[in-house]
Amino acid sequence: MTQHGQLASSHPISSIDPFSPEFLADPYPFHHELREAGAVVWLERYSTWTVARYDDVHRTLNDWQTFCSNRGVGMSDFAKEKPWRPPSLVLEKDPPDHDRTRSVLNKVLSPAVMKTLRERFARAAEAKADELIEIGEFDAIVELAQGFPLSVFPDAVGMRKDGREHLLPYAGAVFNAFGPDNDLRRNAIERAAPHISWIAEQCQRQNLRWMGWEPKYSRQRMLAKSPWKRRRY
């Protein structure tokens, strides 16, 4: 018996598949079952461990020395397989690399900037509500749940107006890629090429407005504060 097998035999074992359509359609009963099973549960379908209780999840996410992020934050292990996209500079990095990127974001997303952004979002929300009330009848998913964030968030980060229909499919591909090699993941990545291409082009420095969320942050000021100001990409 392998070491993992020996450990699994002394801990709760579950046949739950957290990446199945049934789980995704209604995850709450499964979450409850996993929490009740124990602090650490062996998922026999994927031969991996999971934690579902808040305190255990919190400790795990904050213990980067034991549970690293730079090898991927999903089922894929970047040390053993090539990631389907460039790893995130924030999500998939551990200190000290994570700290360097985070220090730049801390300046950009300061409390003062967030206050301005919140005020801008609130004004946009009121305008959207007035617009929809005037229409009288509308699709709440398309016009509100998707329409509002797909307007204010891309504006905040400086994205152009055209092409924003790529954002949701790209997000779907990213989230499904955290899972195992199942139909959801394969289908999402298979359809992702045009969306990845648009994101990659849009996120080029020259294609973003400086800065979308806070006009006082000029390109020159941000580069002067950036630890990467002398590096070329």
C-alpha positions as CSV (number, residue, x, y, z in Angstrom):
1,M,0.0,0.0,0.0
2,T,1.3,3.5,-0.9
3,Q,1.9,6.1,1.7
4,H,-1.2,8.0,0.5
5,G,-3.2,4.8,0.6
6,Q,-2.1,4.2,4.2
7,L,-3.0,7.7,5.2
8,A,-6.4,7.5,3.4
9,S,-7.3,4.3,5.2
10,S,-7.1,6.2,8.5
11,H,-9.2,9.2,7.4
12,P,-12.7,9.7,6.1
13,I,-13.0,8.6,2.4
14,S,-15.6,10.1,0.0
15,S,-16.8,9.2,-3.4
16,I,-18.0,12.8,-4.1
17,D,-16.9,14.3,-7.3
18,P,-16.7,18.1,-6.8
19,F,-16.2,18.6,-10.5
20,S,-19.3,16.7,-11.7
21,P,-22.4,18.5,-13.2
22,E,-24.5,17.2,-10.3
23,F,-22.2,18.8,-7.7
24,L,-21.9,22.1,-9.6
25,A,-25.7,22.3,-10.1
26,D,-26.3,22.0,-6.3
27,P,-23.1,21.9,-4.3
28,Y,-24.5,22.7,-0.8
29,P,-25.6,19.1,0.2
30,F,-22.2,17.9,-0.9
31,H,-20.4,20.6,1.1
32,H,-22.4,19.6,4.1
33,E,-21.5,16.0,3.7
34,L,-17.8,16.8,3.4
35,R,-17.8,19.0,6.4
36,E,-19.5,16.4,8.4
37,A,-17.1,13.7,7.2
38,G,-14.1,15.2,8.9
39,A,-11.4,17.9,9.0
40,V,-9.5,16.2,6.1
41,V,-11.2,13.9,3.6
42,W,-9.7,11.6,0.9
43,L,-11.5,11.9,-2.5
44,E,-11.0,8.5,-3.8
45,R,-12.0,9.4,-7.4
46,Y,-9.0,11.7,-7.7
47,S,-6.7,10.3,-5.1
48,T,-6.4,13.6,-3.4
49,W,-7.2,15.3,-0.1
50,T,-9.8,18.0,0.5
51,V,-10.8,20.3,3.4
52,A,-14.3,21.7,3.6
53,R,-14.6,23.3,7.1
54,Y,-14.0,27.1,7.2
55,D,-11.2,27.1,9.8
56,D,-9.3,24.3,8.0
57,V,-9.7,26.0,4.6
58,H,-8.5,29.3,6.2
59,R,-5.4,27.7,7.7
60,T,-4.6,25.9,4.5
61,L,-4.8,29.0,2.3
62,N,-2.7,31.0,4.7
63,D,0.1,28.3,5.1
64,W,2.0,28.8,1.8
65,Q,5.1,27.2,3.3
66,T,3.2,23.9,3.4
67,F,0.6,24.3,0.6
68,C,2.3,26.1,-2.2
69,S,0.6,28.0,-5.0
70,N,3.5,28.3,-7.6
71,R,2.8,24.7,-8.8
72,G,-0.8,25.6,-9.6
73,V,-3.9,26.2,-7.5
74,G,-6.1,23.6,-9.2
75,M,-5.7,19.9,-10.0
76,S,-2.8,20.4,-12.4
77,D,0.7,20.3,-11.0
78,F,2.9,22.7,-12.9
79,A,6.0,20.9,-11.9
80,K,4.8,17.8,-13.8
81,E,2.8,19.3,-16.7
82,K,2.8,22.4,-18.8
83,P,0.0,24.9,-17.8
84,W,-2.4,25.7,-20.6
85,R,-1.9,29.4,-20.0
86,P,0.9,31.5,-18.4
87,P,0.7,31.2,-14.6
88,S,-0.9,34.1,-12.7
89,L,1.7,36.6,-11.3
90,V,-0.4,36.9,-8.2
91,L,-2.6,33.8,-7.7
92,E,0.0,31.2,-8.7
93,K,3.1,32.6,-7.0
94,D,4.5,32.2,-3.5
95,P,6.6,34.7,-1.6
96,P,8.9,36.4,-2.3
97,D,7.7,36.6,-6.0
98,H,4.1,37.0,-4.8
99,D,5.1,39.8,-2.4
100,R,6.7,41.8,-5.2
101,T,3.6,41.7,-7.4
102,R,1.4,42.3,-4.4
103,S,3.3,45.5,-3.5
104,V,2.5,47.0,-6.8
105,L,-1.2,46.1,-6.5
106,N,-1.3,47.5,-3.0
107,K,-0.4,50.9,-4.4
108,V,-2.8,50.7,-7.3
109,L,-5.7,49.3,-5.1
110,S,-5.1,51.6,-2.1
111,P,-8.1,52.4,0.2
112,A,-8.3,55.9,-1.4
113,V,-8.5,54.4,-4.9
114,M,-11.0,51.8,-3.8
115,K,-13.2,54.6,-2.3
116,T,-13.2,56.4,-5.6
117,L,-13.9,53.1,-7.5
118,R,-16.8,52.3,-5.1
119,E,-18.4,55.7,-5.7
120,R,-18.0,55.2,-9.5
121,F,-19.6,51.8,-9.3
122,A,-22.4,53.0,-7.2
123,R,-23.2,55.8,-9.7
124,A,-23.1,53.3,-12.5
125,A,-25.4,50.9,-10.6
126,E,-28.0,53.6,-10.1
127,A,-27.8,54.6,-13.8
128,K,-28.2,50.9,-14.7
129,A,-31.2,50.5,-12.4
130,D,-32.9,53.6,-13.8
131,E,-32.2,52.3,-17.3
132,L,-33.8,49.0,-16.6
133,I,-36.8,50.5,-14.8
134,E,-37.4,52.6,-17.9
135,I,-37.3,49.5,-20.1
136,G,-39.8,47.8,-17.7
137,E,-39.1,44.2,-18.8
138,F,-35.7,42.8,-19.3
139,D,-33.5,39.6,-19.0
140,A,-32.1,39.8,-15.5
141,I,-29.2,37.5,-16.3
142,V,-28.0,39.2,-19.5
143,E,-29.0,42.8,-18.8
144,L,-28.2,43.0,-15.1
145,A,-26.1,40.1,-13.7
146,Q,-23.8,40.1,-16.7
147,G,-24.4,43.5,-18.2
148,F,-23.5,45.6,-15.1
149,P,-20.1,43.9,-14.1
150,L,-19.1,43.6,-17.8
151,S,-19.4,47.4,-18.1
152,V,-17.9,48.7,-14.9
153,F,-15.1,46.2,-14.2
154,P,-13.5,46.4,-17.7
155,D,-13.8,50.2,-17.6
156,A,-12.0,50.1,-14.2
157,V,-9.1,48.2,-15.5
158,G,-8.8,50.2,-18.7
159,M,-10.2,47.7,-21.3
160,R,-11.6,48.9,-24.6
161,K,-15.4,48.7,-25.3
162,D,-15.4,46.3,-28.1
163,G,-14.7,42.6,-27.6
164,R,-16.0,42.3,-24.0
165,E,-18.1,39.3,-25.0
166,H,-14.8,37.3,-24.7
167,L,-14.6,37.9,-20.9
168,L,-17.2,35.4,-19.7
169,P,-16.0,32.5,-21.9
170,Y,-12.4,33.2,-20.9
171,A,-13.4,33.2,-17.2
172,G,-15.3,29.9,-17.7
173,A,-12.2,28.3,-19.3
174,V,-10.0,29.6,-16.5
175,F,-12.2,28.2,-13.7
176,N,-12.9,24.9,-15.5
177,A,-9.2,24.4,-16.0
178,F,-8.7,24.3,-12.3
179,G,-10.4,21.0,-12.3
180,P,-9.5,17.5,-13.6
181,D,-9.2,16.4,-17.2
182,N,-13.0,16.0,-17.6
183,D,-15.5,17.0,-20.3
184,L,-16.0,20.5,-18.7
185,R,-12.3,21.2,-18.8
186,R,-11.6,19.8,-22.3
187,N,-14.6,21.6,-23.9
188,A,-13.8,24.9,-22.2
189,I,-10.1,24.8,-23.3
190,E,-11.0,23.6,-26.8
191,R,-13.2,26.7,-27.3
192,A,-10.9,29.1,-25.5
193,A,-8.5,30.0,-28.3
194,P,-10.3,33.2,-29.6
195,H,-11.0,34.4,-26.1
196,I,-7.4,33.8,-25.0
197,S,-6.2,35.7,-28.0
198,W,-8.4,38.7,-27.3
199,I,-7.4,38.8,-23.6
200,A,-3.7,38.5,-24.5
201,E,-3.9,41.4,-27.0
202,Q,-6.1,43.5,-24.7
203,C,-3.8,43.2,-21.8
204,Q,-0.8,44.5,-23.6
205,R,0.4,47.6,-21.9
206,Q,-0.1,49.8,-25.0
207,N,-3.8,48.7,-25.3
208,L,-4.9,49.7,-21.8
209,R,-6.0,53.1,-20.7
210,W,-3.7,54.5,-18.0
211,M,-5.2,54.1,-15.5
212,G,-8.8,53.0,-16.1
213,W,-9.9,53.2,-12.5
214,E,-8.0,56.3,-11.3
215,P,-7.0,59.1,-13.8
216,K,-4.4,60.6,-11.4
217,Y,-2.3,57.5,-11.9
218,S,-0.4,58.3,-15.0
219,R,1.7,55.8,-16.9
220,Q,4.9,57.6,-15.9
221,R,4.0,57.7,-12.3
222,M,3.1,54.0,-12.1
223,L,6.3,52.9,-13.9
224,A,8.3,55.1,-11.6
225,K,6.9,53.2,-8.6
226,S,7.0,49.8,-10.2
227,P,9.8,47.3,-9.2
228,W,9.8,46.2,-12.9
229,K,10.5,49.7,-14.3
230,R,13.9,48.6,-15.6
231,R,12.7,45.3,-17.0
232,R,11.5,44.9,-20.6
233,Y,8.8,42.4,-21.5
